[in-house]
Amino acid sequence: MLPAPARDAHNRIGAGALSVRIARRLERRRSGCVNFKELLESWRESAAAPRTARAWSVRLPVDDAARLAALADMFPGRAPEQLITELLGVALNELAAAMPYVAGQRVISTDEQGDPLYEDVGLTPRLMELARRHHRKLEAQHKPAARRKPAPRIQK
């Protein structure tokens, strides 16, 4: 039996959509910050995640640059680049969560009541697959650098 809030959502939006939303929420939790409120909390408490070797350069609109500078003033332990990186991560998570579920023809499972769950043929599965592919490439590029032996120390 589903808890009352989940049961209400199930009745309102249907079993398939609810299951997809739960799966997306779990995926977001595994991938890092879930929303902006949690991002702010993480800025107060923790260090940043590992970064890629590649850097991106962007020119911000004046209003966004002013708000970024304000955040940097409010959180002096965070560099503006770090703030941009973390804000972008949360925005990408929320963008993925906002992508609509599009039911396909193929039944991939059944819910607790035996109703069919259809595969998502919308943008979300494509985004997730491409992100996994790029993640593997980036990890492969990062690993050789991490395995390099440090230069020998010269003792005097």
VMD Tcl script that draws the C-alpha trace (Angstrom):
set ca {
  {0.00 0.00 0.00}
  {1.33 3.44 -0.92}
  {1.61 6.14 1.77}
  {-1.16 8.76 1.55}
  {0.85 11.49 -0.30}
  {2.15 8.98 -2.85}
  {-1.31 7.41 -3.21}
  {-2.84 10.84 -3.86}
  {-0.16 11.62 -6.44}
  {-0.69 8.16 -7.95}
  {-4.41 8.83 -8.35}
  {-3.80 12.33 -9.72}
  {-1.07 11.61 -12.28}
  {-1.19 7.86 -12.86}
  {1.09 5.04 -11.85}
  {3.53 5.26 -14.75}
  {4.23 8.94 -14.35}
  {4.60 8.58 -10.58}
  {7.12 5.76 -10.96}
  {9.10 7.76 -13.50}
  {9.13 10.79 -11.19}
  {10.31 8.65 -8.28}
  {13.05 7.17 -10.46}
  {14.13 10.65 -11.58}
  {14.19 11.89 -7.98}
  {16.37 8.93 -6.96}
  {18.68 9.54 -9.94}
  {19.05 13.21 -8.95}
  {19.87 12.24 -5.37}
  {22.57 9.86 -6.57}
  {24.07 12.50 -8.85}
  {24.47 15.25 -6.24}
  {22.46 18.25 -5.11}
  {18.72 17.99 -5.66}
  {17.64 21.64 -5.54}
  {18.85 25.16 -4.84}
  {17.96 25.01 -1.15}
  {20.17 21.95 -0.71}
  {22.91 23.64 -2.75}
  {22.93 26.59 -0.36}
  {23.16 24.16 2.56}
  {26.06 22.31 0.90}
  {27.92 25.61 0.44}
  {27.75 26.09 4.17}
  {28.93 22.58 5.00}
  {31.12 20.87 2.43}
  {33.90 20.97 -0.12}
  {33.41 20.84 -3.87}
  {33.28 17.63 -5.96}
  {36.14 16.63 -8.30}
  {36.37 18.64 -11.53}
  {37.26 17.88 -15.15}
  {40.50 19.04 -16.72}
  {38.59 20.95 -19.41}
  {37.49 24.50 -18.61}
  {34.61 26.42 -20.20}
  {34.61 30.18 -20.61}
  {31.35 32.13 -20.53}
  {30.35 35.80 -20.60}
  {27.56 36.51 -18.15}
  {24.78 39.05 -18.53}
  {25.39 42.02 -16.21}
  {22.48 41.14 -13.88}
  {23.71 37.56 -13.49}
  {27.28 38.73 -12.89}
  {26.03 41.09 -10.17}
  {24.11 38.28 -8.45}
  {27.15 36.01 -8.73}
  {29.30 38.68 -7.10}
  {26.69 39.02 -4.34}
  {26.78 35.25 -3.72}
  {30.57 35.34 -3.61}
  {30.32 38.09 -0.96}
  {27.79 36.05 1.01}
  {29.86 32.84 0.82}
  {33.48 34.04 0.95}
  {34.81 30.46 1.09}
  {33.57 29.86 -2.44}
  {35.23 31.24 -5.56}
  {32.87 32.63 -8.23}
  {33.91 29.77 -10.55}
  {32.95 27.27 -7.89}
  {29.57 28.96 -7.42}
  {28.94 28.89 -11.18}
  {29.87 25.20 -11.36}
  {27.53 24.24 -8.53}
  {24.68 26.43 -9.76}
  {24.99 24.90 -13.22}
  {24.88 21.39 -11.72}
  {21.64 22.14 -9.88}
  {20.15 23.80 -12.97}
  {20.99 20.74 -15.09}
  {19.39 18.43 -12.50}
  {16.24 20.55 -12.43}
  {16.17 20.71 -16.24}
  {16.32 16.91 -16.43}
  {13.56 16.64 -13.81}
  {11.37 19.06 -15.79}
  {11.56 17.00 -18.97}
  {8.14 15.48 -19.54}
  {7.52 11.75 -19.38}
  {6.40 10.45 -22.77}
  {4.91 6.97 -22.59}
  {6.11 4.62 -25.29}
  {4.46 1.46 -26.58}
  {6.63 -1.04 -24.69}
  {5.61 -2.16 -21.19}
  {8.74 -2.30 -19.04}
  {7.23 -3.23 -15.69}
  {4.11 -3.17 -13.56}
  {3.36 -1.11 -10.48}
  {2.20 -2.37 -7.10}
  {-1.39 -2.66 -8.34}
  {-0.46 -4.54 -11.50}
  {-0.90 -1.58 -13.85}
  {1.57 -1.47 -16.76}
  {4.49 0.98 -16.73}
  {5.56 2.09 -20.19}
  {9.07 3.04 -21.22}
  {9.81 6.76 -21.40}
  {10.46 7.73 -25.03}
  {10.83 11.44 -24.24}
  {14.02 13.44 -23.87}
  {14.99 12.10 -20.43}
  {16.31 8.66 -21.47}
  {18.34 10.22 -24.30}
  {19.82 12.82 -21.95}
  {20.68 10.17 -19.36}
  {22.32 7.87 -21.94}
  {24.37 10.69 -23.49}
  {25.38 11.94 -20.03}
  {26.54 8.42 -19.04}
  {28.53 8.13 -22.28}
  {30.23 11.50 -21.73}
  {30.82 10.65 -18.05}
  {32.68 7.47 -19.02}
  {34.83 9.43 -21.50}
  {35.63 12.12 -18.94}
  {36.51 9.52 -16.29}
  {38.78 7.72 -18.76}
  {40.58 11.00 -19.50}
  {40.87 11.77 -15.79}
  {42.18 8.37 -14.67}
  {45.54 8.43 -16.54}
  {46.37 11.76 -14.90}
  {45.49 10.37 -11.47}
  {47.65 7.26 -11.99}
  {50.80 9.16 -12.93}
  {53.60 8.72 -10.48}
  {54.74 11.90 -8.80}
  {58.05 13.31 -9.93}
  {60.93 12.03 -7.80}
  {62.12 14.44 -5.13}
  {65.62 15.73 -5.44}
  {67.36 15.62 -2.13}
  {70.21 17.98 -1.39}
}
mol new
graphics top color blue
foreach p $ca { graphics top sphere $p radius 0.5 }
foreach p [lrange $ca 0 end-1] q [lrange $ca 1 end] { graphics top cylinder $p $q radius 0.2 }
display resetview
